[in-house]
Every structure is written in C-alpha cells, then in structure tokens.
Amino acid sequence: DKQQQQQQQLQQQQQEEEEEQAEEEDELDGSFASMEEYVRKMGGKRAITRVLIANNGIAAVKAIRSMRRWSYQVFGDDNVVEFVAMASPEDLKVNAEYIHMADTF
C-alpha cells in the first residue's frame, strides 16, 4: 500500500515535469529574433554565436546537427550559431562530413 502510494506520487511528479518541459518548449519555439534576446530572457549576460568544433567524426556531426536543430526550434533559423571546425590534412583529404557541415574551417 505504501509502495503503491510512492509509485503514484512518482508518476504524478514525472507527469508534472513533462508538462512543465512541454510548456517551456512551447514558449521557446521560434519566438526569439536573436541570440542576444534569448540570452537576456534567460537571464544571461553574453551570447555565444560561434562554436569551435575541435573533434572529428560522428561526434562532431552529432554536435552540429543537435545545435542547428535547437537553433531552428528557438529562432526559426538554423544559422544563428556559426560553427568553426578544426580539420586535419587527413580529414580534408577524405572530405569529412563535419567539415561540410561547419561554416568555416
């Protein structure tokens, strides 16, 4: 009986957290004109507009995709953040995907 109550409380807490997260996501969807506006709204002081990708391979690809997806969801534009990739001669030779995804290298 006590275990059931704890389980119900846990389920209710999880449901409330999911609802809060969904509300926060709804508030952010495409509602900011710039990174600076977003940072001010979130209580920050400095906007990050350029990210160095100092890794190669699938980790770099996933990082860029994830941040571009977030950028599109929040700003309606997937190019709000600029990606600068570090590339080795070998990466350039094999035409690595993450280099194509970055804005500069």
Accessible surface in RSA format (square Angstrom, percent):
REM  Atomic radii and reference values for relative SASA: ProtOr
REM  Chains: A
REM  Algorithm: Lee & Richards
REM  Probe-radius: 1.40
REM  Slices: 20
REM RES _ NUM      All-atoms   Total-Side   Main-Chain    Non-polar    All polar
REM                ABS   REL    ABS   REL    ABS   REL    ABS   REL    ABS   REL
RES ASP A   1   143.55 100.6 102.06 101.6  41.49  98.1  35.92  84.5 107.63 107.3
RES LYS A   2   154.83  75.5 149.10  91.5   5.73  13.6  93.67  84.3  61.16  65.1
RES GLN A   3   144.93  81.0 141.32 103.3   3.62   8.6  43.92  93.5 101.01  76.6
RES GLN A   4   113.10  63.2 111.38  81.4   1.72   4.1  30.30  64.5  82.80  62.8
RES GLN A   5   104.71  58.6 103.75  75.8   0.96   2.3  26.51  56.4  78.19  59.3
RES GLN A   6   103.06  57.6  98.03  71.6   5.04  12.0  32.01  68.1  71.06  53.9
RES GLN A   7   106.05  59.3 101.74  74.4   4.31  10.3  22.95  48.9  83.10  63.0
RES GLN A   8   115.17  64.4 110.62  80.8   4.54  10.8  34.57  73.6  80.59  61.1
RES GLN A   9   121.89  68.2 116.40  85.1   5.49  13.1  38.69  82.4  83.20  63.1
RES LEU A  10    96.87  53.9  94.29  67.5   2.58   6.5  96.40  67.7   0.48   1.3
RES GLN A  11   105.69  59.1 100.85  73.7   4.84  11.5  32.16  68.5  73.53  55.8
RES GLN A  12   107.84  60.3 104.36  76.3   3.48   8.3  28.86  61.4  78.99  59.9
RES GLN A  13    96.90  54.2  95.18  69.6   1.72   4.1  24.44  52.0  72.46  55.0
RES GLN A  14    89.11  49.8  88.17  64.4   0.94   2.2  23.51  50.0  65.61  49.8
RES GLN A  15   105.50  59.0 103.59  75.7   1.91   4.5  25.78  54.9  79.71  60.5
RES GLU A  16    83.84  48.1  82.60  62.5   1.25   3.0  29.76  57.6  54.08  44.2
RES GLU A  17    97.10  55.7  91.95  69.6   5.15  12.3  39.11  75.6  58.00  47.4
RES GLU A  18   115.95  66.6 109.43  82.8   6.52  15.5  41.29  79.9  74.66  61.0
RES GLU A  19    91.55  52.6  87.05  65.9   4.49  10.7  37.78  73.1  53.77  43.9
RES GLU A  20   104.68  60.1 103.52  78.3   1.16   2.8  31.75  61.4  72.93  59.5
RES GLN A  21   105.14  58.8 103.08  75.3   2.06   4.9  26.77  57.0  78.36  59.4
RES ALA A  22    48.59  44.7  46.33  71.5   2.26   5.1  48.03  67.6   0.56   1.5
RES GLU A  23   107.96  62.0 105.51  79.8   2.45   5.8  35.85  69.4  72.11  58.9
RES GLU A  24   102.08  58.6 101.37  76.7   0.71   1.7  32.83  63.5  69.25  56.5
RES GLU A  25    91.87  52.7  90.41  68.4   1.46   3.5  35.18  68.0  56.69  46.3
RES ASP A  26   105.24  73.7  86.83  86.4  18.40  43.5  26.98  63.5  78.26  78.0
RES GLU A  27   121.26  69.6 102.99  77.9  18.28  43.5  46.32  89.6  74.94  61.2
RES LEU A  28    34.59  19.3  34.59  24.7   0.00   0.0  34.59  24.3   0.00   0.0
RES ASP A  29    84.49  59.2  66.08  65.8  18.41  43.5  26.35  62.0  58.14  58.0
RES GLY A  30    46.54  57.4   0.00   N/A  46.54  57.4  15.72  43.1  30.81  69.0
RES SER A  31    62.16  52.5  32.31  43.1  29.85  68.8  41.53  88.4  20.63  28.9
RES PHE A  32    14.08   7.0   9.90   6.1   4.18  10.9  11.19   6.8   2.88   8.3
RES ALA A  33    97.53  89.7  56.88  87.8  40.64  92.5  66.90  94.2  30.62  81.1
RES SER A  34    39.17  33.1  35.87  47.9   3.31   7.6  30.70  65.4   8.48  11.9
RES MET A  35    12.70   6.6  11.17   7.4   1.53   3.7   5.89   5.0   6.81   9.0
RES GLU A  36    84.73  48.6  82.41  62.3   2.32   5.5  46.84  90.6  37.89  30.9
RES GLU A  37    61.07  35.1  60.41  45.7   0.66   1.6  21.42  41.4  39.65  32.4
RES TYR A  38    36.71  17.1  36.71  20.9   0.00   0.0  15.01  11.3  21.70  26.8
RES VAL A  39    20.81  13.7  19.27  17.4   1.55   3.7  20.81  18.1   0.00   0.0
RES ARG A  40   162.77  68.3 143.99  73.4  18.78  44.7  72.19  98.7  90.58  54.9
RES LYS A  41   144.22  70.4 111.10  68.2  33.11  78.8  64.03  57.6  80.18  85.4
RES MET A  42    97.80  50.6  63.90  42.3  33.90  80.7  39.54  33.6  58.26  77.2
RES GLY A  43    63.83  78.7   0.00   N/A  63.83  78.7  35.08  96.3  28.75  64.4
RES GLY A  44    36.88  45.5   0.00   N/A  36.88  45.5  25.59  70.2  11.29  25.3
RES LYS A  45   207.42 101.2 164.30 100.8  43.12 102.7 113.51 102.2  93.91 100.0
RES ARG A  46   210.28  88.3 190.42  97.1  19.86  47.3  67.08  91.7 143.20  86.8
RES ALA A  47    24.39  22.4   4.75   7.3  19.64  44.7   4.75   6.7  19.64  52.0
RES ILE A  48   116.38  66.2 110.56  82.4   5.82  14.0 114.06  82.1   2.32   6.3
RES THR A  49    62.01  44.1  57.18  58.0   4.83  11.5  27.54  37.0  34.47  52.1
RES ARG A  50   157.59  66.2 139.03  70.9  18.55  44.2  36.86  50.4 120.72  73.2
RES VAL A  51    33.26  21.9  30.56  27.7   2.70   6.5  33.26  28.9   0.00   0.0
RES LEU A  52   102.82  57.3  79.51  56.9  23.32  58.6  79.68  56.0  23.14  62.3
RES ILE A  53     9.36   5.3   7.76   5.8   1.60   3.9   9.36   6.7   0.00   0.0
RES ALA A  54    72.10  66.3  35.42  54.7  36.68  83.4  38.22  53.8  33.88  89.8
RES ASN A  55    80.96  55.8  72.17  69.7   8.79  21.2  28.10  67.6  52.86  51.1
RES ASN A  56    76.18  52.5  69.48  67.1   6.70  16.1   6.71  16.1  69.47  67.1
RES GLY A  57    39.60  48.8   0.00   N/A  39.60  48.8  38.07 104.5   1.54   3.4
RES ILE A  58   117.67  67.0 110.00  82.0   7.67  18.5 110.63  79.7   7.04  19.1
RES ALA A  59    48.98  45.0  38.79  59.9  10.19  23.2  44.81  63.1   4.17  11.0
RES ALA A  60     1.53   1.4   0.00   0.0   1.53   3.5   1.53   2.2   0.00   0.0
RES VAL A  61     5.89   3.9   5.89   5.3   0.00   0.0   5.89   5.1   0.00   0.0
RES LYS A  62   130.78  63.8 126.35  77.5   4.44  10.6  72.66  65.4  58.13  61.9
RES ALA A  63    35.93  33.0  26.36  40.7   9.57  21.8  35.46  49.9   0.47   1.2
RES ILE A  64     0.00   0.0   0.00   0.0   0.00   0.0   0.00   0.0   0.00   0.0
RES ARG A  65   111.49  46.8 106.06  54.1   5.42  12.9  34.68  47.4  76.81  46.6
RES SER A  66    57.65  48.7  54.99  73.4   2.66   6.1  19.97  42.5  37.68  52.8
RES MET A  67    58.27  30.2  57.06  37.8   1.21   2.9  39.22  33.3  19.04  25.2
RES ARG A  68    35.55  14.9  34.58  17.6   0.97   2.3  25.94  35.5   9.61   5.8
RES ARG A  69   139.57  58.6 132.59  67.6   6.98  16.6  53.43  73.0  86.15  52.2
RES TRP A  70    84.02  33.7  82.64  40.0   1.38   3.2  72.20  38.5  11.82  19.2
RES SER A  71     0.48   0.4   0.48   0.6   0.00   0.0   0.48   1.0   0.00   0.0
RES TYR A  72   136.27  63.6 133.63  76.0   2.65   6.9  84.99  63.9  51.28  63.2
RES GLN A  73    93.52  52.3  86.19  63.0   7.34  17.5  26.67  56.8  66.85  50.7
RES VAL A  74     4.06   2.7   4.06   3.7   0.00   0.0   4.06   3.5   0.00   0.0
RES PHE A  75    19.86   9.9   1.50   0.9  18.37  47.8   1.50   0.9  18.37  52.6
RES GLY A  76    45.00  55.5   0.00   N/A  45.00  55.5  20.13  55.3  24.87  55.7
RES ASP A  77    66.97  46.9  62.94  62.6   4.03   9.5  23.04  54.2  43.93  43.8
RES ASP A  78    56.76  39.8  55.80  55.5   0.96   2.3   5.22  12.3  51.54  51.4
RES ASN A  79    96.72  66.7  75.70  73.2  21.01  50.6  23.36  56.2  73.36  70.9
RES VAL A  80    35.42  23.3  17.48  15.8  17.94  43.2  23.59  20.5  11.83  32.1
RES VAL A  81     8.55   5.6   8.15   7.4   0.40   1.0   8.15   7.1   0.40   1.1
RES GLU A  82    57.15  32.8  55.10  41.7   2.05   4.9  21.99  42.5  35.16  28.7
RES PHE A  83     0.63   0.3   0.63   0.4   0.00   0.0   0.63   0.4   0.00   0.0
RES VAL A  84    37.14  24.4  37.14  33.6   0.00   0.0  37.14  32.3   0.00   0.0
RES ALA A  85     2.77   2.5   0.00   0.0   2.77   6.3   0.00   0.0   2.77   7.3
RES MET A  86   114.96  59.5 103.52  68.5  11.43  27.2  99.86  84.9  15.10  20.0
RES ALA A  87    33.33  30.6   1.39   2.1  31.94  72.7   3.27   4.6  30.07  79.6
RES SER A  88    41.49  35.1  33.62  44.9   7.87  18.1  35.38  75.3   6.11   8.6
RES PRO A  89   101.50  74.0  95.50  87.1   6.00  21.8  98.11  81.0   3.40  21.1
RES GLU A  90   115.90  66.5 114.75  86.8   1.15   2.7  62.44 120.8  53.46  43.6
RES ASP A  91    17.35  12.2  17.32  17.2   0.03   0.1   0.03   0.1  17.32  17.3
RES LEU A  92    82.50  45.9  65.63  46.9  16.88  42.4  66.76  46.9  15.75  42.4
RES LYS A  93   178.29  87.0 143.50  88.0  34.79  82.8  97.04  87.3  81.24  86.5
RES VAL A  94   109.95  72.3  82.34  74.5  27.61  66.5  90.49  78.6  19.46  52.8
RES ASN A  95    99.60  68.7  86.13  83.2  13.47  32.4  21.06  50.7  78.54  75.9
RES ALA A  96    18.43  16.9  11.21  17.3   7.21  16.4  18.43  26.0   0.00   0.0
RES GLU A  97    91.17  52.3  81.22  61.4   9.95  23.7  37.21  72.0  53.95  44.1
RES TYR A  98     2.05   1.0   1.55   0.9   0.50   1.3   1.14   0.9   0.91   1.1
RES ILE A  99    17.27   9.8  12.45   9.3   4.83  11.6  12.45   9.0   4.83  13.1
RES HIS A 100   120.86  66.1  90.34  62.8  30.52  78.1  69.89  72.0  50.98  59.3
RES MET A 101    42.46  22.0  30.15  20.0  12.31  29.3  37.45  31.8   5.01   6.6
RES ALA A 102    12.08  11.1   0.14   0.2  11.94  27.2   0.14   0.2  11.94  31.6
RES ASP A 103    68.02  47.6  36.34  36.2  31.68  74.9  19.24  45.3  48.78  48.6
RES THR A 104    65.44  46.5  59.35  60.2   6.09  14.5  61.74  82.9   3.70   5.6
RES PHE A 105   140.49  70.3  86.32  53.5  54.17 140.9 104.02  63.1  36.47 104.4
END  Absolute sums over single chains surface
CHAIN  1 A     8138.7       6924.5       1214.2       3925.4       4213.3
END  Absolute sums over all chains
TOTAL          8138.7       6924.5       1214.2       3925.4       4213.3
